Amino acid sequence: MRIRIFWKFVITYVVIAVISFVFISTAGSRMAENSIIRSESRKMYNEGKTIISLLSNRYAGMPFDELTDSFEAVAAFQGSRIMLIATDGRVITDSGKKPAEGEELKISGFDPLALGSEYYSTGSFFGYFPEKMLTVLLPVTGSYEIHGYLAIHVPWPEIISQRESVLAIVHKMAIAIFAIFLLIFIIQHFTVNRPLNRIIKGAQEYAAGNLGYRIEVKSRDEMQYLADTLNYMSEEMNKVGEYRHNFIANISHDFRSPLTSIKGYVEAIADGTIPPEMQNHYLEIVLYQTERLNKLTEELLALNQVDNSVILLNYSRFDINDLIRQAAASFEGACGKKSLVLELLLEEDLPEVKADYSRISQVLHNLIDNAVKFSRPDSIIHIETTKRHDKIQVSVKDHGIGIDNKNLNKIWDRFYKADESRGRDQTGTGLGLAIVKEIINAHNEKITVVSTPGAGTEFVFTLSY
C-alpha cells in the first residue's frame, strides 16, 4: 500500500513533535537542572565570600554567636539557610534553627574534604538535614588559620521549582514553534500537496485517455509550470490523436478512390462488359490510377523519413540556378498542355549554396508542380533567384486561382486540399507542401507564401551559401 506524501509529512511532523517533547522533558530537564545548580551555587559562593570577608575583617576574638541575628536576616532575604560551623563540626550559628537552652548542635562526621573538590555539593549535609540541599561550604580564616566554616544551603525543592519554571518557558516556546510549523505545514498543504494531487489526478486522466482534462493550478511557481506543461502536452497529444484520425481518413479516401476505379475497370474487362476495342483506353485509366497510388506511397515514405530523421541531409555545394533549369526542363510537357510559360529570372554570379541537392530538387519539383496545376492556361510562371544579405532566395510565382487567406496557414497540413484544388486536380495527394516544409525546416531555413485569390500565389524559400 502506497503512503501519500501528505501522510508522510503528517507522520514526520508528529514524530518530531513527540521526540522533541520527550527530549525536553528528559535530557532538557537534566540540562536545565544542572544549569540552575551551577548558577545558584555560583551566586551562593559569591555571597559567602562577601560574608567571610566581613567576618575576617572583624574577627578579633569576637564570638560568632553575636552574628546570629544578622545571618537570619540575610538568609530570610535570600531564601537560604546560613550556618557557621566550627572545625570540629559544632554548629555555632544556624539561621534556620535555634537550639534549646543548654543544647549544643553538632554535625556528626563533619569532614569538609569528603564533599569533594567542587565548591558546591548536594545531599543531606552529613545527615544534618532530613531533605536534600544544595550546599556551598567556605572556610573562615583569620591570622592564617581556619577558625571554622561558612555553609549556605538552599532547599532542593527550590531548585526543582526553578527548573520547572525554566521548563515551562521552554515548553511554551516549543509549543509556539510547533504551532508555527503547523501553520507552515497547512500552508504547504494548500500550496504544494493540493496542486500536486491535482497534477496526479490529471496524469491519471491522461493515462486513461481523457486528453481533454485540464489541470487547474494557480500558484505562480514550479507547480503551475508543471501543470501548464502537462496541459500543453495533453493538447499536443490530443492534436496528434486528431491528426492520426484525419490521417487514416485521408489515406483511406485517397487509396479507396483509385483502387475502386482500378477494381471496377479490371472486373469490367475480365467479364467482357468492356469490348476488346475499348480495353486499351480503360487500361490507360487503370495505369493512370496506379501511378497515383505509387506517387502517394512514395510521398508517404518520404514524409515518414523526414519525420523520423531516418535520412540525414547530405550537404554539398552546388549551383542553384543549374538545378532550377533542370527542374524547369522536366515540366516542359506539362506546361505545353496548358500553354504555360516558365520564365526564369536567375541572378548571375550567385555563390554556390550549401544544402542537400536531392532534397532541394524535391522542393523545387513540388513547388513548380503546384504552380503548373493551379495556373490559368496561357499564363506565366516566374522562377526567380536573388541574393539577400547572407542568404539566397528562391521564388516560385504563378498566376492562378490563388488561396483564400483563411486557408493560407492550412496548406502546410498533411493531406490538406482546398476545394478548388480537389475540383481542378485529382492527382494531388495533399502531401507535397508538407514535405516541402519539412525539408526546408530540416535545413534550418525559412519558407513563406503570399497569395491573392484570383491573382496567384508566390512561394519563397531561403538557402545558405
Secondary structure as GFF3:
##gff-version 3
##sequence-region A 1 465
A	DSSP	alpha_helix	5	23	.	.	.	ID=ss1
A	DSSP	pi_helix	24	28	.	.	.	ID=ss2
A	DSSP	alpha_helix	29	58	.	.	.	ID=ss3
A	DSSP	three_ten_helix	64	67	.	.	.	ID=ss4
A	DSSP	alpha_helix	68	78	.	.	.	ID=ss5
A	DSSP	beta_strand	81	85	.	.	.	ID=ss6
A	DSSP	beta_strand	91	94	.	.	.	ID=ss7
A	DSSP	three_ten_helix	112	115	.	.	.	ID=ss8
A	DSSP	beta_strand	120	123	.	.	.	ID=ss9
A	DSSP	beta_strand	133	142	.	.	.	ID=ss10
A	DSSP	beta_strand	145	155	.	.	.	ID=ss11
A	DSSP	alpha_helix	156	188	.	.	.	ID=ss12
A	DSSP	pi_helix	189	193	.	.	.	ID=ss13
A	DSSP	alpha_helix	194	207	.	.	.	ID=ss14
A	DSSP	alpha_helix	222	270	.	.	.	ID=ss15
A	DSSP	alpha_helix	276	307	.	.	.	ID=ss16
A	DSSP	beta_strand	315	318	.	.	.	ID=ss17
A	DSSP	alpha_helix	320	329	.	.	.	ID=ss18
A	DSSP	alpha_helix	332	337	.	.	.	ID=ss19
A	DSSP	beta_strand	341	346	.	.	.	ID=ss20
A	DSSP	beta_strand	353	356	.	.	.	ID=ss21
A	DSSP	alpha_helix	357	374	.	.	.	ID=ss22
A	DSSP	beta_strand	380	388	.	.	.	ID=ss23
A	DSSP	beta_strand	391	397	.	.	.	ID=ss24
A	DSSP	alpha_helix	405	408	.	.	.	ID=ss25
A	DSSP	three_ten_helix	409	412	.	.	.	ID=ss26
A	DSSP	alpha_helix	419	424	.	.	.	ID=ss27
A	DSSP	alpha_helix	432	442	.	.	.	ID=ss28
A	DSSP	beta_strand	447	452	.	.	.	ID=ss29
A	DSSP	beta_strand	456	464	.	.	.	ID=ss30
###
